[in-house]
């Protein structure tokens, strides 16, 4: 299955909702009235696109088509253009489908450090494995650092994935200071000439102040080995949480200077529209999306492809 097809499959639930509850609001040949716009607005909000994004869509539809005869293709083309503009933001992140690592800020020399955080149960460890696989497929060498030392199962799970992928991993006994694992992981990456080191962290609630401070400590310790690191601080969010993910992103961003998001479990929700408010309200770009349970089911997030798949029938 190609990347476009995987994304299409992953967005099936959101697309089904749009087709069933939203798309039929407009009928060809009718006049686009305020009543129809209000119905359309309510439907879009149920996909968790967020008020700001939906307001922008309705404003553009009113301006371009309000009071005129409905031409279905033109209506949806306006929606697509608005969504793409919103997702691209200031254009600072490059999304190049020919370069799957294009959204990642990479070290000019030495290992690129990627710190990964997230609350419990969002699919963080699996997302790390998918990301490592993704990077290795580009011919790069990866070291994993199992920094979730509070859960033996997390270390075991990441170790299992490293064995399947054939990549190096740094682990330490349960209860070890996670910052020391991060430090050792960076050292190993430097010593072995690895291109990337991906550091796992304990799943935590964004309200747990001591654990958030621990993340800040890990951030500082990394810089003792690789002064420019971490080059990326990625937050894994569960797409099925909808807009609750925005609170998570805000608090984690404050702790680790979050540079991007991995949106996991996009295939399991009818609320794929949550990408919009996350990008808009937080100014944090989505860089990768999980569109299935298999190791290959991580995909570069491309705004144009995302909108085309979401909106096309």
C-alpha positions in Angstrom: 0.0 0.0 0.0 1.4 3.4 -1.0 1.7 6.3 1.4 -1.2 8.1 -0.2 -3.4 5.0 0.2 -2.3 4.6 3.8 -3.3 8.1 4.6 -6.6 7.6 2.8 -7.3 4.5 4.8 -6.3 6.2 8.1 -8.7 9.0 7.5 -11.6 6.7 6.6 -13.6 7.5 9.8 -13.3 11.2 9.5 -14.1 11.1 5.8 -17.2 8.9 6.5 -18.4 11.5 9.0 -17.9 14.3 6.5 -19.7 12.4 3.8 -22.6 11.4 6.0 -23.2 14.4 8.2 -21.6 17.3 6.4 -21.3 16.9 2.7 -25.1 16.5 2.1 -25.8 20.0 3.5 -25.2 21.5 0.1 -27.4 20.6 -2.9 -26.4 21.5 -6.4 -28.7 24.2 -7.8 -29.9 25.5 -4.5 -29.0 28.9 -3.2 -26.3 29.0 -0.5 -28.2 30.6 2.4 -27.1 31.5 5.9 -29.1 28.6 7.2 -27.1 26.2 5.1 -23.8 27.8 6.2 -24.9 27.4 9.8 -25.7 23.7 9.3 -22.3 23.2 7.6 -20.6 25.0 10.4 -22.1 22.7 13.0 -21.0 19.7 11.1 -17.4 20.8 10.7 -17.2 21.6 14.4 -18.1 18.0 15.2 -14.9 16.9 13.4 -12.9 18.8 16.0 -11.5 21.3 13.4 -11.9 24.0 16.0 -13.7 27.3 16.0 -11.0 29.4 14.4 -10.5 27.0 11.5 -14.3 26.6 10.9 -14.8 30.4 11.1 -12.2 30.8 8.4 -13.9 28.3 6.2 -17.4 29.8 6.7 -16.1 33.3 6.1 -14.5 32.3 2.8 -17.6 30.4 1.7 -19.8 33.3 2.5 -17.5 35.7 0.6 -17.1 33.5 -2.5 -20.5 31.7 -2.7 -23.0 33.3 -0.3 -26.4 34.0 -1.9 -25.4 32.3 -5.1 -26.4 29.0 -6.8 -24.5 26.1 -5.3 -21.8 24.5 -7.4 -20.6 21.5 -5.3 -17.1 21.3 -6.8 -16.5 25.0 -6.3 -17.7 24.9 -2.7 -15.3 22.1 -1.8 -12.5 23.7 -3.7 -12.8 26.8 -1.5 -12.9 24.6 1.6 -9.7 22.8 0.5 -7.8 26.0 -0.3 -8.7 27.5 3.1 -7.7 24.4 5.0 -4.3 24.1 3.2 -3.5 27.7 3.9 -4.3 27.2 7.6 -2.2 24.0 7.9 0.9 25.5 6.2 1.0 28.4 8.7 4.0 30.6 8.2 5.7 28.1 5.9 8.7 27.5 8.2 8.4 23.7 8.0 9.2 22.0 4.8 7.1 19.1 3.7 8.8 17.4 0.8 7.3 14.1 -0.2 10.5 13.1 -1.9 12.4 13.6 1.4 10.6 11.9 4.3 12.9 13.6 6.8 12.3 17.1 5.5 10.3 18.3 8.5 13.1 17.3 10.9 15.8 19.8 11.9 19.0 17.8 11.5 22.4 18.4 13.0 25.0 19.9 10.7 27.5 17.3 12.0 27.2 14.5 14.5 24.0 12.9 15.7 20.6 14.5 15.5 18.9 14.2 18.8 15.1 13.7 18.9 13.4 13.8 22.3 10.0 12.2 22.4 7.4 12.9 25.1 3.7 12.2 25.7 1.1 11.3 28.3 0.4 7.7 29.2 -1.3 5.5 26.6 -1.0 7.7 23.5 1.2 5.2 21.6 4.5 6.9 22.3 6.7 3.8 22.4 5.2 2.4 19.2 5.5 5.8 17.5 9.2 5.9 18.5 9.7 2.4 16.9 7.9 3.6 13.7 10.0 6.7 13.6 13.2 4.7 14.0 12.1 2.4 11.2 11.2 5.4 9.1 14.6 7.0 9.5 16.4 3.7 8.9 14.6 3.3 5.6 16.4 6.5 4.5 19.7 4.8 5.1 20.4 6.4 8.4 21.8 4.8 11.6 19.7 5.2 14.7 20.3 4.7 18.5 17.4 4.4 20.9 17.6 5.5 24.5 15.0 3.8 26.8 14.4 6.7 29.2 11.1 5.5 30.5 12.8 3.8 33.5 9.7 3.9 35.7 8.0 1.1 33.7 10.0 -2.0 33.1 7.5 -3.0 30.4 8.3 0.2 28.5 12.0 -0.7 28.4 11.2 -4.2 27.4 8.8 -3.0 24.6 11.4 -0.6 23.2 14.1 -3.3 23.5 11.9 -5.7 21.5 11.4 -3.1 18.8 15.1 -2.4 18.6 15.8 -6.1 18.1 13.2 -6.3 15.3 14.6 -3.2 13.7 18.2 -4.1 14.2 19.1 -0.8 15.8 21.2 -0.1 18.9 19.5 0.7 22.2 20.7 2.0 25.5 18.9 0.8 28.6 19.5 1.0 32.4 17.9 -0.7 35.4 14.4 0.2 36.5 14.4 3.4 38.6 17.5 4.9 37.1 17.5 8.6 36.6 16.1 9.1 33.1 18.5 11.9 32.4 21.4 9.5 32.8 19.9 7.3 30.1 19.6 10.3 27.8 23.2 11.2 28.5 24.4 7.7 27.8 22.3 7.4 24.7 23.9 10.6 23.3 27.3 9.3 24.2 26.6 6.0 22.4 25.4 7.8 19.3 28.6 9.9 19.2 30.8 6.9 19.8 29.2 4.8 17.1 28.8 7.5 14.5 25.0 7.2 14.5 23.0 9.7 12.5 20.1 9.9 15.0 19.4 9.2 18.7 15.8 9.0 19.7 15.2 9.4 23.5 12.1 7.9 25.0 10.7 9.5 28.2 8.2 8.3 30.8 4.5 8.8 29.9 3.1 11.5 32.2 0.3 13.8 32.7 0.9 17.3 31.8 -0.2 18.4 35.3 2.5 16.5 37.1 5.0 19.3 37.9 7.8 17.1 39.1 7.8 15.0 36.0 7.7 18.1 33.8 10.7 19.3 35.6 12.4 16.0 34.9 11.8 16.6 31.2 13.6 19.9 31.5 16.5 18.2 33.2 16.8 15.7 30.4 16.9 18.6 28.0 19.8 20.2 29.9 21.7 16.9 30.2 21.5 16.2 26.4 23.3 19.5 25.8 26.3 18.4 27.9 27.1 15.8 25.2 25.6 17.4 22.1 25.4 21.2 22.8 22.9 21.9 20.0 20.6 19.1 21.1 17.8 18.2 21.2 17.3 19.2 17.6 13.7 18.1 17.8 11.4 17.7 20.8 8.4 15.8 19.5 5.2 15.3 21.3 3.1 12.3 20.6 -0.7 13.0 20.7 -3.5 10.5 20.5 -5.8 11.8 17.7 -8.8 10.1 19.4 -8.6 12.6 22.3 -9.7 15.4 20.0 -9.2 18.9 21.2 -8.1 17.6 24.7 -4.8 17.2 23.0 -4.4 20.9 22.8 -4.0 21.2 26.6 -1.4 18.4 26.5 0.5 20.1 23.7 0.5 23.5 25.5 2.0 22.2 28.8 4.5 19.9 27.2 5.7 22.6 24.8 6.4 24.8 27.8 8.6 22.1 29.4 10.6 20.8 26.4 10.3 23.6 23.8 8.2 21.3 21.6 9.1 21.6 17.9 6.6 19.3 16.4 3.9 16.6 16.8 3.4 13.0 15.9 -0.3 12.5 15.7 -0.9 8.8 16.5 -4.0 6.7 16.0 -5.4 8.9 13.2 -6.9 5.8 11.8 -9.1 5.3 14.9 -11.0 8.5 15.0 -13.6 10.5 13.3 -11.9 13.6 14.7 -9.0 13.9 12.3 -9.9 17.6 12.0 -8.1 18.1 15.4 -4.9 18.8 13.3 -6.3 22.2 12.5 -6.7 23.7 16.0 -3.4 22.2 17.1 -1.5 23.8 14.2 -3.3 27.1 14.5 -3.7 27.8 18.2 -0.3 26.4 19.3 1.9 27.2 16.3 3.3 23.7 16.6 3.4 21.8 13.3 2.3 18.2 12.9 5.3 16.5 11.3 4.2 12.8 11.2 1.0 10.9 11.5 0.3 7.3 12.6 -2.2 5.7 10.2 -2.3 2.1 11.4 -0.8 -0.4 13.8 2.0 -1.8 11.6 5.6 -0.7 11.9 5.4 1.0 8.4 2.3 2.9 9.3 3.9 6.2 10.0 3.7 8.9 7.4 5.2 12.3 6.7 2.4 14.8 7.3 1.9 16.8 4.1 -0.9 19.5 4.4 -1.8 19.3 0.7 -2.1 15.5 0.7 -4.0 15.6 4.1 -6.6 18.0 2.8 -7.0 16.3 -0.6 -7.5 12.9 1.1 -9.9 14.3 3.7 -12.1 16.3 1.3 -12.1 14.2 -1.9 -14.9 11.8 -2.3 
